[in-house]
């Protein structure tokens, strides 16, 4: 189970090393710097958690749907919508001076509901019209992105800051009130590691999804529907309902990721044009889910590692560090994981008529 | 008259639509053979960066430089597509995940950015670029001037490509074979058609077209290199193939329509026409229309008649025939 992902990592480091050497960079020192910036340096772990938390959410969202062979690649848009609805809840309830726990709970609920509603659009289309969910969920990512841009930059919406001199020159969204900011715990080692509340939610969501998929009838049926739709229908499983339920769960997890962006990190809906949209959390989440082989617990672990890689990429960005290297490495890791699947699915035998030859 | 909103929109629709058209034609070829490639954005960016690099580094005349740049862009796109082809055809990996991986690998924060940075391409305008072919006087003709005669050679070449792809798929033996491979690889295999070869060839051809599409950005539309210069055009191209029911001639119409919609919002701003939410609608329309078309196509049960290859996205495993 671990051999393929681990082997993929080793291969990816090797292959990216070839790219680095071919273009005249010192591969080993680049790797050392990445590792240092991701996990070792002062404050590195805190930053890695900031990068990993949204990836865990979008990764879990993708894993939840892909398990049933529902290819929801709309995590990106569902995260935006979750961020929009959660910000509305935070602004509205936080502004009226409610207790913080209540405001945060409302933001979580609103984020989940927003993401789920956005995911249900392709879900309903798939369930009732058999419309391919890959393309529809992808298209809705763009619509959600334009909606986010519109709310902050091209309209006088509820989310937009309209007071003050700066707001007239540089459009931005309203700051969330204090009671809508999510608390974080700090572990006092190596200058303090900040554990955001969202990271705890992500771990909780992973546990719940793991239980749902491996210990309940619901999860079993979803699995069967994914692996063999005909057998599932023959056994009398409710296909439509399950599609709707799984899409809603997937969207809710992505939407929660959006809520965590508001409450944990950004403290506003989006401060600069394309700030949230330039991160591609939704698409990276699919990579994370695939590397974790759609196992929720593995997804969280992979999110942490990929988050470290991304954090290193951001930190080291500059003239002396090859830009784009992190994306190249992520791509190669994923390619080799995909290729490695073959070794799991098939028995590779070397030589002719050698029945008990090398098996992987 | 030539400054009226409609004419400007149509003219820029053709200009902005051209990269969409090239990319969509390539994706159409791949999908007709049964290979879905979601890595168009990544392949386009690789074509964009390598085409631009050729123009900057090659010491030759304008014509030769540009021709070489298009060749290099096509080659680079095909090379990157080769990764996807190997993974999904030979290793039978998931086409969706592999395509997304390709975009992450090659895209805005990946190899294209790495190459652009490493080859030192940013901050300089292109040394050569594609200009309008016809003289100024032609371009001043009312209506048709800017739309038909104000374009560069890539636009006219794309029309030839549309005709070529249409003829290829509908009038030639290999073209019929491609369609057989996309519809029913098992039947095609039984007829003696090499399924693997056809799928490889058309996935690579799709990559080459995407590479040219990318070079259209760096050599014609905005002649410079910027990270992520294609700005999501690759994704629109994927939608466009569906929107056009997998038919090359409809790709042309769809590309210009989507191109004109892209030009709508900036044109409205430039004319200080503020329509409020209209801008949101104009931006979202291509995506929403694709969704609607998809729903209509699937709801009427007319998927096959509309042209979706039956085995699109499915690996062909001979042993499981």
Interface residues (C-beta under 8 A of the other chain):
Chain A: X19 X23 X71 X73 X125 X129 X130 X131 X132 X134 X135 X136 X138 X139 X140 X142 X143 X146 X147 X150 X154 X155 X280 X283 X284 X286 X287 X290 X313 X322 X323 X324 X325 X326 X327 X328 X330 X331 X332 X334 X335 X338 X339 X341 X342
Chain B: X83 X87 X91 X92 X93 X94 X96 X97 X98 X100 X101 X102 X103 X104 X105 X106 X107 X108 X109 X110 X111 X112 X113 X114 X115 X116 X117 X118 X227 X232 X235 X238 X239 X242 X276 X277 X279 X280 X283 X284 X287 X288 X290 X291 X294 X295 X298 X299
